[in-house]
Amino acid sequence: MPQPADLIRLSELPHDTPARLAEIRGGRHLTRRLMALGLRQGSLLHIVQHRSQGLVLASGEARIAVGTGIADKLWVALGATKPEGDPTTLSAPLDGAADLNRIDPQPGQ
């Protein structure tokens, strides 16, 4: 986990700068709401749009609008990249979709 000095509030994150959600400094209710939206500690995100009352952020394929009050409770680490072994990263390209669904009738051979 990054040191507190390395963290900034989500509301201070520059537009389109990749970051990783490091801390949620809110209560259990806020944490649950964010988890329901697909945001949790360790999520990769970036700001898509700054709005007058908040911002729109992207995390994966999801776009989430949060108000300034919530954005001030979310602390991020800048310049985040996916760690090796991240299940969302493919280590080698797949040859075809047919290989994904292939069933071996005699396993172990």
N, CA, C and O atoms as a GROMACS GRO file, in nm:
protein
  436
    1MET      N    1   0.085  -0.118   0.000
    1MET     CA    2   0.000   0.000   0.000
    1MET      C    3   0.089   0.124   0.000
    1MET      O    4   0.188   0.128   0.073
    2PRO      N    5   0.055   0.225  -0.082
    2PRO     CA    6   0.135   0.346  -0.086
    2PRO      C    7   0.132   0.421   0.047
    2PRO      O    8   0.038   0.406   0.125
    3GLN      N    9   0.233   0.500   0.071
    3GLN     CA   10   0.238   0.584   0.190
    3GLN      C   11   0.136   0.697   0.176
    3GLN      O   12   0.106   0.736   0.063
    4PRO      N   13   0.082   0.749   0.286
    4PRO     CA   14  -0.017   0.856   0.278
    4PRO      C   15   0.029   0.977   0.199
    4PRO      O   16  -0.054   1.045   0.138
    5ALA      N   17   0.159   1.006   0.198
    5ALA     CA   18   0.208   1.122   0.123
    5ALA      C   19   0.195   1.102  -0.027
    5ALA      O   20   0.192   1.199  -0.103
    6ASP      N   21   0.188   0.976  -0.072
    6ASP     CA   22   0.176   0.945  -0.214
    6ASP      C   23   0.033   0.951  -0.263
    6ASP      O   24   0.008   0.937  -0.383
    7LEU      N   25  -0.062   0.971  -0.173
    7LEU     CA   26  -0.204   0.968  -0.209
    7LEU      C   27  -0.259   1.108  -0.227
    7LEU      O   28  -0.218   1.202  -0.158
    8ILE      N   29  -0.354   1.120  -0.321
    8ILE     CA   30  -0.427   1.246  -0.337
    8ILE      C   31  -0.575   1.214  -0.341
    8ILE      O   32  -0.615   1.100  -0.366
    9ARG      N   33  -0.656   1.315  -0.316
    9ARG     CA   34  -0.801   1.298  -0.326
    9ARG      C   35  -0.840   1.280  -0.472
    9ARG      O   36  -0.778   1.338  -0.562
   10LEU      N   37  -0.942   1.201  -0.494
   10LEU     CA   38  -0.992   1.180  -0.630
   10LEU      C   39  -1.032   1.313  -0.694
   10LEU      O   40  -1.014   1.332  -0.814
   11SER      N   41  -1.085   1.403  -0.614
   11SER     CA   42  -1.128   1.534  -0.666
   11SER      C   43  -1.010   1.616  -0.719
   11SER      O   44  -1.030   1.708  -0.798
   12GLU      N   45  -0.886   1.584  -0.676
   12GLU     CA   46  -0.767   1.656  -0.720
   12GLU      C   47  -0.693   1.586  -0.834
   12GLU      O   48  -0.594   1.638  -0.886
   13LEU      N   49  -0.742   1.469  -0.874
   13LEU     CA   50  -0.678   1.392  -0.981
   13LEU      C   51  -0.695   1.465  -1.114
   13LEU      O   52  -0.807   1.501  -1.150
   14PRO      N   53  -0.585   1.487  -1.188
   14PRO     CA   54  -0.599   1.550  -1.319
   14PRO      C   55  -0.679   1.463  -1.416
   14PRO      O   56  -0.680   1.341  -1.405
   15HIS      N   57  -0.744   1.529  -1.509
   15HIS     CA   58  -0.826   1.462  -1.610
   15HIS      C   59  -0.744   1.357  -1.684
   15HIS      O   60  -0.631   1.383  -1.725
   16ASP      N   61  -0.801   1.238  -1.702
   16ASP     CA   62  -0.745   1.129  -1.782
   16ASP      C   63  -0.609   1.078  -1.732
   16ASP      O   64  -0.530   1.026  -1.810
   17THR      N   65  -0.583   1.092  -1.602
   17THR     CA   66  -0.461   1.041  -1.541
   17THR      C   67  -0.493   0.908  -1.474
   17THR      O   68  -0.581   0.903  -1.389
   18PRO      N   69  -0.424   0.800  -1.510
   18PRO     CA   70  -0.454   0.671  -1.448
   18PRO      C   71  -0.416   0.670  -1.301
   18PRO      O   72  -0.313   0.725  -1.261
   19ALA      N   73  -0.500   0.605  -1.221
   19ALA     CA   74  -0.476   0.597  -1.077
   19ALA      C   75  -0.538   0.469  -1.024
   19ALA      O   76  -0.618   0.404  -1.092
   20ARG      N   77  -0.501   0.434  -0.903
   20ARG     CA   78  -0.557   0.317  -0.834
   20ARG      C   79  -0.623   0.366  -0.706
   20ARG      O   80  -0.564   0.442  -0.630
   21LEU      N   81  -0.746   0.322  -0.682
   21LEU     CA   82  -0.816   0.359  -0.559
   21LEU      C   83  -0.745   0.296  -0.441
   21LEU      O   84  -0.740   0.173  -0.430
   22ALA      N   85  -0.690   0.378  -0.353
   22ALA     CA   86  -0.609   0.329  -0.242
   22ALA      C   87  -0.688   0.324  -0.112
   22ALA      O   88  -0.675   0.228  -0.036
   23GLU      N   89  -0.769   0.426  -0.086
   23GLU     CA   90  -0.843   0.431   0.041
   23GLU      C   91  -0.980   0.492   0.019
   23GLU      O   92  -1.000   0.581  -0.063
   24ILE      N   93  -1.075   0.439   0.095
   24ILE     CA   94  -1.209   0.498   0.102
   24ILE      C   95  -1.223   0.549   0.244
   24ILE      O   96  -1.239   0.471   0.338
   25ARG      N   97  -1.217   0.681   0.260
   25ARG     CA   98  -1.225   0.741   0.393
   25ARG      C   99  -1.367   0.785   0.421
   25ARG      O  100  -1.397   0.903   0.438
   26GLY      N  101  -1.452   0.686   0.424
   26GLY     CA  102  -1.593   0.708   0.452
   26GLY      C  103  -1.644   0.592   0.535
   26GLY      O  104  -1.568   0.504   0.574
   27GLY      N  105  -1.770   0.593   0.562
   27GLY     CA  106  -1.829   0.488   0.645
   27GLY      C  107  -1.859   0.361   0.568
   27GLY      O  108  -1.832   0.350   0.448
   28ARG      N  109  -1.915   0.268   0.639
   28ARG     CA  110  -1.950   0.138   0.582
   28ARG      C  111  -2.054   0.153   0.470
   28ARG      O  112  -2.048   0.083   0.370
   29HIS      N  113  -2.149   0.245   0.489
   29HIS     CA  114  -2.253   0.265   0.388
   29HIS      C  115  -2.192   0.312   0.256
   29HIS      O  116  -2.228   0.260   0.150
   30LEU      N  117  -2.101   0.407   0.260
   30LEU     CA  118  -2.036   0.455   0.138
   30LEU      C  119  -1.955   0.344   0.073
   30LEU      O  120  -1.959   0.327  -0.048
   31THR      N  121  -1.882   0.268   0.154
   31THR     CA  122  -1.801   0.159   0.100
   31THR      C  123  -1.888   0.057   0.029
   31THR      O  124  -1.853   0.009  -0.079
   32ARG      N  125  -2.001   0.023   0.088
   32ARG     CA  126  -2.093  -0.072   0.026
   32ARG      C  127  -2.152  -0.017  -0.103
   32ARG      O  128  -2.166  -0.090  -0.202
   33ARG      N  129  -2.188   0.110  -0.104
   33ARG     CA  130  -2.244   0.170  -0.226
   33ARG      C  131  -2.143   0.166  -0.338
   33ARG      O  132  -2.177   0.134  -0.452
   34LEU      N  133  -2.017   0.199  -0.306
   34LEU     CA  134  -1.913   0.199  -0.409
   34LEU      C  135  -1.884   0.057  -0.459
   34LEU      O  136  -1.862   0.036  -0.578
   35MET      N  137  -1.885  -0.040  -0.367
   35MET     CA  138  -1.864  -0.178  -0.408
   35MET      C  139  -1.975  -0.226  -0.500
   35MET      O  140  -1.949  -0.301  -0.594
   36ALA      N  141  -2.098  -0.183  -0.475
   36ALA     CA  142  -2.210  -0.219  -0.561
   36ALA      C  143  -2.194  -0.162  -0.701
   36ALA      O  144  -2.244  -0.218  -0.798
   37LEU      N  145  -2.122  -0.050  -0.711
   37LEU     CA  146  -2.095   0.012  -0.841
   37LEU      C  147  -1.969  -0.045  -0.907
   37LEU      O  148  -1.936  -0.008  -1.020
   38GLY      N  149  -1.900  -0.133  -0.837
   38GLY     CA  150  -1.779  -0.194  -0.893
   38GLY      C  151  -1.650  -0.126  -0.852
   38GLY      O  152  -1.544  -0.159  -0.904
   39LEU      N  153  -1.657  -0.032  -0.759
   39LEU     CA  154  -1.536   0.035  -0.710
   39LEU      C  155  -1.498  -0.021  -0.574
   39LEU      O  156  -1.580  -0.026  -0.483
   40ARG      N  157  -1.373  -0.062  -0.562
   40ARG     CA  158  -1.320  -0.110  -0.435
   40ARG      C  159  -1.174  -0.074  -0.428
   40ARG      O  160  -1.116  -0.033  -0.528
   41GLN      N  161  -1.115  -0.088  -0.312
   41GLN     CA  162  -0.973  -0.058  -0.300
   41GLN      C  163  -0.896  -0.143  -0.399
   41GLN      O  164  -0.918  -0.264  -0.410
   42GLY      N  165  -0.805  -0.078  -0.473
   42GLY     CA  166  -0.727  -0.146  -0.574
   42GLY      C  167  -0.781  -0.129  -0.715
   42GLY      O  168  -0.714  -0.165  -0.811
   43SER      N  169  -0.902  -0.074  -0.729
   43SER     CA  170  -0.960  -0.055  -0.862
   43SER      C  171  -0.882   0.048  -0.942
   43SER      O  172  -0.843   0.152  -0.888
   44LEU      N  173  -0.858   0.020  -1.070
   44LEU     CA  174  -0.798   0.117  -1.160
   44LEU      C  175  -0.906   0.212  -1.208
   44LEU      O  176  -1.018   0.169  -1.238
   45LEU      N  177  -0.873   0.340  -1.217
   45LEU     CA  178  -0.972   0.438  -1.262
   45LEU      C  179  -0.903   0.560  -1.321
   45LEU      O  180  -0.782   0.579  -1.305
   46HIS      N  181  -0.981   0.642  -1.388
   46HIS     CA  182  -0.936   0.774  -1.432
   46HIS      C  183  -1.059   0.862  -1.451
   46HIS      O  184  -1.170   0.813  -1.472
   47ILE      N  185  -1.037   0.993  -1.444
   47ILE     CA  186  -1.147   1.088  -1.457
   47ILE      C  187  -1.174   1.114  -1.604
   47ILE      O  188  -1.084   1.149  -1.681
   48VAL      N  189  -1.300   1.097  -1.642
   48VAL     CA  190  -1.342   1.120  -1.780
   48VAL      C  191  -1.389   1.263  -1.798
   48VAL      O  192  -1.363   1.324  -1.902
   49GLN      N  193  -1.457   1.318  -1.697
   49GLN     CA  194  -1.514   1.451  -1.710
   49GLN      C  195  -1.530   1.517  -1.573
   49GLN      O  196  -1.576   1.453  -1.478
   50HIS      N  197  -1.491   1.642  -1.564
   50HIS     CA  198  -1.518   1.723  -1.444
   50HIS      C  199  -1.650   1.795  -1.467
   50HIS      O  200  -1.671   1.856  -1.572
   51ARG      N  201  -1.738   1.790  -1.368
   51ARG     CA  202  -1.867   1.859  -1.376
   51ARG      C  203  -1.874   1.959  -1.263
   51ARG      O  204  -1.791   1.956  -1.171
   52SER      N  205  -1.972   2.046  -1.268
   52SER     CA  206  -1.982   2.152  -1.167
   52SER      C  207  -2.006   2.096  -1.026
   52SER      O  208  -1.955   2.152  -0.929
   53GLN      N  209  -2.080   1.988  -1.014
   53GLN     CA  210  -2.112   1.932  -0.883
   53GLN      C  211  -2.041   1.799  -0.857
   53GLN      O  212  -2.077   1.729  -0.763
   54GLY      N  213  -1.942   1.764  -0.936
   54GLY     CA  214  -1.871   1.638  -0.916
   54GLY      C  215  -1.790   1.601  -1.039
   54GLY      O  216  -1.740   1.687  -1.111
   55LEU      N  217  -1.778   1.470  -1.062
   55LEU     CA  218  -1.701   1.424  -1.176
   55LEU      C  219  -1.752   1.289  -1.222
   55LEU      O  220  -1.824   1.219  -1.151
   56VAL      N  221  -1.712   1.253  -1.344
   56VAL     CA  222  -1.743   1.123  -1.400
   56VAL      C  223  -1.612   1.049  -1.413
   56VAL      O  224  -1.516   1.099  -1.471
   57LEU      N  225  -1.608   0.928  -1.357
   57LEU     CA  226  -1.485   0.851  -1.365
   57LEU      C  227  -1.511   0.720  -1.436
   57LEU      O  228  -1.624   0.671  -1.443
   58ALA      N  229  -1.404   0.664  -1.490
   58ALA     CA  230  -1.410   0.535  -1.559
   58ALA      C  231  -1.330   0.434  -1.480
   58ALA      O  232  -1.218   0.461  -1.436
   59SER      N  233  -1.389   0.318  -1.462
   59SER     CA  234  -1.321   0.205  -1.401
   59SER      C  235  -1.356   0.084  -1.484
   59SER      O  236  -1.468   0.032  -1.477
   60GLY      N  237  -1.261   0.038  -1.564
   60GLY     CA  238  -1.290  -0.068  -1.660
   60GLY      C  239  -1.385  -0.014  -1.765
   60GLY      O  240  -1.360   0.092  -1.823
   61GLU      N  241  -1.494  -0.083  -1.789
   61GLU     CA  242  -1.594  -0.039  -1.886
   61GLU      C  243  -1.701   0.050  -1.823
   61GLU      O  244  -1.781   0.111  -1.894
   62ALA      N  245  -1.703   0.058  -1.691
   62ALA     CA  246  -1.806   0.133  -1.619
   62ALA      C  247  -1.773   0.282  -1.616
   62ALA      O  248  -1.657   0.321  -1.606
   63ARG      N  249  -1.876   0.364  -1.623
   63ARG     CA  250  -1.867   0.509  -1.604
   63ARG      C  251  -1.953   0.542  -1.484
   63ARG      O  252  -2.071   0.508  -1.479
   64ILE      N  253  -1.893   0.611  -1.386
   64ILE     CA  254  -1.961   0.638  -1.260
   64ILE      C  255  -1.952   0.786  -1.228
   64ILE      O  256  -1.843   0.844  -1.232
   65ALA      N  257  -2.066   0.847  -1.198
   65ALA     CA  258  -2.069   0.988  -1.158
   65ALA      C  259  -2.070   0.995  -1.006
   65ALA      O  260  -2.151   0.928  -0.940
   66VAL      N  261  -1.981   1.075  -0.950
   66VAL     CA  262  -1.978   1.094  -0.805
   66VAL      C  263  -1.975   1.244  -0.776
   66VAL      O  264  -1.921   1.323  -0.853
   67GLY      N  265  -2.036   1.280  -0.665
   67GLY     CA  266  -2.036   1.419  -0.623
   67GLY      C  267  -1.904   1.457  -0.559
   67GLY      O  268  -1.821   1.371  -0.530
   68THR      N  269  -1.884   1.586  -0.538
   68THR     CA  270  -1.759   1.632  -0.481
   68THR      C  271  -1.737   1.582  -0.339
   68THR      O  272  -1.624   1.558  -0.298
   69GLY      N  273  -1.845   1.565  -0.262
   69GLY     CA  274  -1.833   1.514  -0.125
   69GLY      C  275  -1.776   1.373  -0.123
   69GLY      O  276  -1.689   1.342  -0.041
   70ILE      N  277  -1.824   1.288  -0.211
   70ILE     CA  278  -1.772   1.151  -0.220
   70ILE      C  279  -1.631   1.152  -0.279
   70ILE      O  280  -1.544   1.079  -0.230
   71ALA      N  281  -1.607   1.233  -0.382
   71ALA     CA  282  -1.475   1.238  -0.444
   71ALA      C  283  -1.368   1.281  -0.343
   71ALA      O  284  -1.252   1.240  -0.354
   72ASP      N  285  -1.405   1.363  -0.246
   72ASP     CA  286  -1.309   1.405  -0.143
   72ASP      C  287  -1.278   1.294  -0.043
   72ASP      O  288  -1.178   1.302   0.028
   73LYS      N  289  -1.362   1.191  -0.036
   73LYS     CA  290  -1.340   1.080   0.056
   73LYS      C  291  -1.264   0.964  -0.008
   73LYS      O  292  -1.227   0.867   0.059
   74LEU      N  293  -1.240   0.974  -0.138
   74LEU     CA  294  -1.170   0.868  -0.211
   74LEU      C  295  -1.027   0.914  -0.238
   74LEU      O  296  -1.006   1.018  -0.300
   75TRP      N  297  -0.929   0.837  -0.191
   75TRP     CA  298  -0.788   0.870  -0.206
   75TRP      C  299  -0.725   0.773  -0.305
   75TRP      O  300  -0.746   0.652  -0.296
   76VAL      N  301  -0.648   0.827  -0.399
   76VAL     CA  302  -0.591   0.745  -0.507
   76VAL      C  303  -0.439   0.759  -0.512
   76VAL      O  304  -0.382   0.857  -0.465
   77ALA      N  305  -0.376   0.658  -0.569
   77ALA     CA  306  -0.233   0.660  -0.597
   77ALA      C  307  -0.216   0.686  -0.746
   77ALA      O  308  -0.280   0.619  -0.828
   78LEU      N  309  -0.133   0.781  -0.782
   78LEU     CA  310  -0.113   0.819  -0.921
   78LEU      C  311  -0.034   0.715  -0.999
   78LEU      O  312   0.039   0.634  -0.942
   79GLY      N  313  -0.052   0.720  -1.132
   79GLY     CA  314   0.029   0.640  -1.223
   79GLY      C  315   0.016   0.491  -1.203
   79GLY      O  316   0.113   0.417  -1.223
   80ALA      N  317  -0.100   0.445  -1.164
   80ALA     CA  318  -0.118   0.304  -1.137
   80ALA      C  319  -0.119   0.223  -1.266
   80ALA      O  320  -0.172   0.267  -1.368
   81THR      N  321  -0.061   0.106  -1.260
   81THR     CA  322  -0.067   0.011  -1.370
   81THR      C  323  -0.113  -0.122  -1.313
   81THR      O  324  -0.110  -0.143  -1.192
   82LYS      N  325  -0.156  -0.211  -1.401
   82LYS     CA  326  -0.201  -0.342  -1.357
   82LYS      C  327  -0.081  -0.424  -1.313
   82LYS      O  328   0.019  -0.431  -1.384
   83PRO      N  329  -0.090  -0.487  -1.197
   83PRO     CA  330   0.020  -0.570  -1.152
   83PRO      C  331   0.029  -0.698  -1.234
   83PRO      O  332  -0.071  -0.742  -1.292
   84GLU      N  333   0.148  -0.758  -1.238
   84GLU     CA  334   0.162  -0.884  -1.308
   84GLU      C  335   0.077  -0.987  -1.237
   84GLU      O  336   0.065  -0.987  -1.114
   85GLY      N  337   0.018  -1.074  -1.316
   85GLY     CA  338  -0.069  -1.176  -1.258
   85GLY      C  339  -0.211  -1.128  -1.238
   85GLY      O  340  -0.294  -1.202  -1.186
   86ASP      N  341  -0.242  -1.004  -1.279
   86ASP     CA  342  -0.377  -0.953  -1.269
   86ASP      C  343  -0.466  -1.037  -1.361
   86ASP      O  344  -0.433  -1.052  -1.479
   87PRO      N  345  -0.576  -1.091  -1.312
   87PRO     CA  346  -0.657  -1.179  -1.395
   87PRO      C  347  -0.721  -1.109  -1.514
   87PRO      O  348  -0.766  -1.176  -1.607
   88THR      N  349  -0.726  -0.976  -1.516
   88THR     CA  350  -0.784  -0.907  -1.631
   88THR      C  351  -0.683  -0.886  -1.741
   88THR      O  352  -0.718  -0.834  -1.847
   89THR      N  353  -0.558  -0.925  -1.720
   89THR     CA  354  -0.454  -0.910  -1.820
   89THR      C  355  -0.420  -1.045  -1.880
   89THR      O  356  -0.392  -1.140  -1.807
   90LEU      N  357  -0.424  -1.054  -2.013
   90LEU     CA  358  -0.389  -1.177  -2.080
   90LEU      C  359  -0.239  -1.180  -2.103
   90LEU      O  360  -0.181  -1.082  -2.150
   91SER      N  361  -0.176  -1.292  -2.070
   91SER     CA  362  -0.032  -1.302  -2.088
   91SER      C  363   0.003  -1.338  -2.232
   91SER      O  364   0.113  -1.307  -2.277
   92ALA      N  365  -0.088  -1.402  -2.303
   92ALA     CA  366  -0.064  -1.438  -2.442
   92ALA      C  367  -0.196  -1.427  -2.517
   92ALA      O  368  -0.301  -1.452  -2.459
   93PRO      N  369  -0.192  -1.389  -2.644
   93PRO     CA  370  -0.316  -1.377  -2.719
   93PRO      C  371  -0.381  -1.514  -2.740
   93PRO      O  372  -0.312  -1.615  -2.754
   94LEU      N  373  -0.511  -1.516  -2.742
   94LEU     CA  374  -0.584  -1.640  -2.766
   94LEU      C  375  -0.594  -1.663  -2.916
   94LEU      O  376  -0.613  -1.569  -2.992
   95ASP      N  377  -0.583  -1.789  -2.958
   95ASP     CA  378  -0.591  -1.822  -3.101
   95ASP      C  379  -0.733  -1.812  -3.153
   95ASP      O  380  -0.753  -1.771  -3.267
   96GLY      N  381  -0.830  -1.848  -3.075
   96GLY     CA  382  -0.967  -1.840  -3.122
   96GLY      C  383  -1.065  -1.874  -3.013
   96GLY      O  384  -1.030  -1.939  -2.914
   97ALA      N  385  -1.188  -1.831  -3.030
   97ALA     CA  386  -1.290  -1.855  -2.930
   97ALA      C  387  -1.325  -2.002  -2.919
   97ALA      O  388  -1.367  -2.049  -2.814
   98ALA      N  389  -1.307  -2.077  -3.029
   98ALA     CA  390  -1.340  -2.219  -3.026
   98ALA      C  391  -1.255  -2.292  -2.923
   98ALA      O  392  -1.303  -2.388  -2.861
   99ASP      N  393  -1.132  -2.252  -2.902
   99ASP     CA  394  -1.045  -2.317  -2.805
   99ASP      C  395  -1.094  -2.296  -2.662
   99ASP      O  396  -1.069  -2.381  -2.577
  100LEU      N  397  -1.163  -2.187  -2.635
  100LEU     CA  398  -1.213  -2.160  -2.501
  100LEU      C  399  -1.321  -2.258  -2.460
  100LEU      O  400  -1.334  -2.291  -2.342
  101ASN      N  401  -1.400  -2.305  -2.556
  101ASN     CA  402  -1.513  -2.391  -2.526
  101ASN      C  403  -1.486  -2.538  -2.556
  101ASN      O  404  -1.576  -2.621  -2.542
  102ARG      N  405  -1.367  -2.572  -2.593
  102ARG     CA  406  -1.334  -2.709  -2.628
  102ARG      C  407  -1.338  -2.795  -2.503
  102ARG      O  408  -1.284  -2.759  -2.398
  103ILE      N  409  -1.402  -2.908  -2.514
  103ILE     CA  410  -1.407  -3.003  -2.403
  103ILE      C  411  -1.326  -3.124  -2.443
  103ILE      O  412  -1.347  -3.182  -2.549
  104ASP      N  413  -1.234  -3.162  -2.358
  104ASP     CA  414  -1.149  -3.279  -2.382
  104ASP      C  415  -1.225  -3.400  -2.331
  104ASP      O  416  -1.247  -3.412  -2.210
  105PRO      N  417  -1.267  -3.493  -2.420
  105PRO     CA  418  -1.345  -3.606  -2.376
  105PRO      C  419  -1.268  -3.703  -2.287
  105PRO      O  420  -1.330  -3.777  -2.211
  106GLN      N  421  -1.137  -3.704  -2.293
  106GLN     CA  422  -1.056  -3.792  -2.211
  106GLN      C  423  -0.951  -3.711  -2.138
  106GLN      O  424  -0.837  -3.703  -2.183
  107PRO      N  425  -0.988  -3.650  -2.026
  107PRO     CA  426  -0.893  -3.567  -1.953
  107PRO      C  427  -0.773  -3.650  -1.905
  107PRO      O  428  -0.788  -3.768  -1.874
  108GLY      N  429  -0.659  -3.590  -1.901
  108GLY     CA  430  -0.538  -3.654  -1.853
  108GLY      C  431  -0.454  -3.718  -1.962
  108GLY      O  432  -0.348  -3.772  -1.933
  109GLN      N  433  -0.496  -3.713  -2.084
  109GLN     CA  434  -0.419  -3.771  -2.194
  109GLN      C  435  -0.360  -3.664  -2.282
  109GLN      O  436  -0.292  -3.695  -2.379
   0.00000   0.00000   0.00000
